[in-house]
Amino acid sequence: MKPLYILLQTAVNDTIATAATEQAEEVALPFWQLAMKGGWIMLPIIALALVAVYIFFERFFAIKNASQTDMNFMNRIKEYIHEDKIDSALALCRSTDSPIARMIEKGLQRIGRPLNDINTAIENVGNLEISSLEKNLPTLATVAGAAPMIGFLGTVMGMIRAFYDMSMAGNNIDVGLLSNGIYTAMVTTVAGLMVGIIAYLAYNILVAKVEKVVFKLEANTTEFMDLLNEPVE
């Protein structure tokens, strides 16, 4: 009887190992296959993800370039104004590709007019520069809100499909029959939430960087206006 027991135990162990291997193979689905389980509703979610990634990196580097200003820029502007070399200051601004340079250039072009007019002209240019930095940020915010909603739409559609399959199956309901609807419901929800969360974080990162640039612009503008308000010796 002992050899028979050993054979039975070996057969049971082999069966358990085979079942575990098959289960692992079923769970370890490639990402693209898992995404396709969500159905056609995954297409707009993937499209929104690509849009969010593009906007983030494009705006990130644009804002980064706008925030990089020569530390000696304002010092050289001060020297040119004190030496009454307005043309040299204008040439420096035109050769510097940055928002603050374009704002100071507009202020230099208005020298001789009332200070309020100069300040207004600088603020107008500043508003245009900020608007340029914030380009496509509303689209990114829309992606952050729309992706989860589309995911929830897929969830509702998946549940409707699951209940429809149940009603059509009658008494022959099994897990395989409901799997497609459940896959659609769960996969689209997860995908939509992932895209929405990433887009939301990306949006707030970019907004924080824009605010830092705005602070620098305001500080340099104030410094320039104080320079014009200095009494003439």
C-alpha positions in Angstrom: 0.0 0.0 0.0 2.9 2.3 0.6 3.9 2.6 -3.1 0.3 3.3 -4.0 0.1 6.1 -1.5 3.3 7.6 -2.8 2.0 7.5 -6.4 -1.3 9.1 -5.3 0.6 11.9 -3.4 2.8 12.5 -6.4 -0.2 12.7 -8.8 -1.9 15.2 -6.4 1.2 17.4 -6.2 1.6 17.4 -10.0 -2.0 18.4 -10.4 -1.6 21.3 -7.9 1.6 22.4 -9.6 0.0 22.3 -13.1 -3.0 24.3 -11.8 -0.8 26.9 -10.2 1.2 27.2 -13.4 -1.9 27.7 -15.5 -3.3 30.3 -13.1 0.0 32.2 -13.2 0.0 32.1 -17.0 -3.6 33.5 -17.0 -2.8 36.3 -14.6 0.4 37.4 -16.3 -1.3 39.0 -19.2 0.7 41.5 -21.2 -0.3 45.1 -20.7 -1.6 45.6 -24.2 -3.8 42.5 -24.0 -5.1 43.6 -20.6 -5.9 47.1 -22.1 -7.7 45.5 -25.0 -10.0 43.8 -22.5 -11.5 47.2 -21.9 -12.9 47.4 -25.5 -13.1 50.4 -27.7 -13.6 52.7 -24.8 -9.9 52.4 -24.1 -9.0 54.2 -27.4 -10.1 57.7 -26.1 -8.5 57.0 -22.8 -5.2 56.1 -24.5 -5.5 59.2 -26.7 -6.0 61.4 -23.7 -2.9 59.9 -22.1 -0.8 60.7 -25.1 -2.1 64.2 -25.2 -1.3 64.7 -21.5 2.2 63.4 -21.9 2.9 65.6 -24.9 1.5 68.7 -23.2 3.4 68.1 -20.0 6.9 67.7 -21.5 6.3 70.4 -24.1 5.2 73.0 -21.4 7.8 71.8 -18.9 10.7 72.6 -21.1 9.1 75.8 -22.4 8.6 77.1 -18.9 12.1 75.9 -17.9 13.6 77.9 -20.7 11.5 81.0 -19.8 12.7 80.9 -16.2 16.4 80.8 -17.1 17.6 84.4 -17.2 21.2 85.7 -17.0 21.9 86.8 -13.5 23.8 89.9 -14.8 21.0 90.9 -17.1 19.4 93.5 -14.7 22.8 94.7 -13.6 23.8 95.5 -17.2 20.4 97.2 -17.8 21.1 99.4 -14.7 24.5 100.3 -16.0 23.2 101.3 -19.4 20.4 103.4 -17.9 22.8 105.1 -15.5 25.2 105.8 -18.4 22.2 107.0 -20.6 22.8 104.2 -23.1 19.2 103.4 -23.9 20.1 102.0 -27.3 22.6 99.5 -25.8 20.0 98.4 -23.3 17.5 97.9 -26.0 20.0 95.9 -28.0 20.7 93.7 -25.0 17.0 93.0 -24.5 16.5 92.1 -28.2 19.4 89.7 -28.0 18.1 88.0 -24.9 15.3 85.5 -25.5 13.3 85.6 -22.3 10.0 87.1 -21.0 11.7 89.6 -18.7 13.9 90.9 -21.6 10.8 91.5 -23.7 9.1 93.3 -20.8 12.1 95.5 -20.1 12.4 96.3 -23.8 8.8 97.6 -23.8 9.6 99.7 -20.7 12.7 101.1 -22.3 10.8 102.1 -25.4 8.4 104.1 -23.2 11.1 106.0 -21.3 10.2 109.7 -21.3 6.5 109.1 -20.8 4.7 109.1 -17.4 5.7 106.2 -15.1 2.1 104.9 -15.0 2.2 104.5 -18.8 5.5 102.6 -18.6 4.2 100.3 -15.9 1.0 99.6 -17.9 2.9 98.8 -21.0 5.2 96.4 -19.1 2.2 94.7 -17.5 0.5 94.2 -20.9 3.6 92.5 -22.2 3.8 90.5 -19.0 0.2 89.3 -19.4 0.9 88.1 -22.9 4.0 86.3 -21.7 2.1 84.6 -18.9 -0.6 83.6 -21.3 2.0 82.1 -23.6 3.4 80.1 -20.7 0.0 78.8 -19.8 -0.8 77.6 -23.3 -2.5 74.1 -23.3 -2.7 74.0 -19.5 -6.5 74.2 -19.7 -6.4 71.2 -22.1 -4.3 69.3 -19.5 -6.9 70.1 -16.8 -9.6 68.9 -19.1 -7.8 65.6 -19.6 -7.5 65.3 -15.8 -11.3 65.6 -15.5 -12.4 63.8 -18.7 -10.3 60.6 -18.4 -11.9 59.3 -15.2 -15.4 60.2 -16.6 -14.7 58.2 -19.7 -13.4 55.3 -17.5 -16.7 55.4 -15.5 -18.6 55.4 -18.8 -16.8 52.2 -19.7 -17.7 50.8 -16.3 -21.4 51.4 -16.8 -21.2 50.0 -20.3 -19.4 46.9 -19.0 -22.0 46.3 -16.3 -24.8 46.8 -18.7 -23.2 44.2 -21.0 -22.7 41.8 -18.0 -26.4 42.1 -17.0 -27.5 41.7 -20.6 -25.5 38.5 -20.9 -27.0 37.2 -17.6 -30.5 37.9 -18.9 -29.9 36.1 -22.2 -28.2 33.1 -20.5 -31.2 32.3 -18.4 -30.2 29.4 -16.0 -26.9 28.7 -17.9 -24.9 31.5 -16.2 -21.2 30.9 -15.8 -18.2 33.1 -15.0 -16.8 32.9 -18.5 -20.1 34.4 -19.9 -19.7 37.4 -17.6 -16.0 37.9 -17.9 -16.1 40.3 -20.9 -18.5 42.7 -19.3 -16.6 42.6 -16.0 -13.2 43.1 -17.7 -14.6 46.2 -19.6 -16.0 47.6 -16.3 -12.8 47.2 -14.3 -10.1 47.9 -16.9 -11.7 51.2 -18.1 -12.1 52.4 -14.6 -8.5 51.8 -13.6 -7.2 53.2 -16.9 -9.3 56.3 -16.6 -8.3 57.0 -13.0 -4.6 56.4 -13.8 -4.7 58.9 -16.7 -6.7 61.4 -14.6 -4.4 61.3 -11.6 -1.3 61.6 -13.7 -2.7 64.5 -15.7 -3.9 66.2 -12.5 -0.4 65.9 -10.9 1.2 67.1 -14.2 -1.1 70.1 -14.3 -0.3 71.2 -10.8 3.4 70.8 -11.4 3.2 73.1 -14.4 1.0 75.6 -12.6 3.6 75.8 -9.7 6.4 76.4 -12.2 4.4 79.1 -14.0 3.8 80.8 -10.6 7.6 80.9 -9.9 8.2 82.5 -13.3 5.5 85.1 -12.6 7.1 85.9 -9.3 10.5 86.5 -11.0 8.8 88.7 -13.6 7.1 90.8 -11.0 10.4 91.1 -9.0 12.4 92.3 -12.1 9.6 94.6 -13.1 9.6 96.2 -9.7 13.3 96.5 -9.8 13.1 98.2 -13.2 10.5 100.7 -12.1 12.5 101.5 -9.0 15.4 102.2 -11.2 13.3 104.7 -13.2 12.1 106.3 -10.0 15.6 107.0 -8.8 16.3 110.7 -8.5 18.6 112.1 -11.2 21.9 113.3 -9.8 
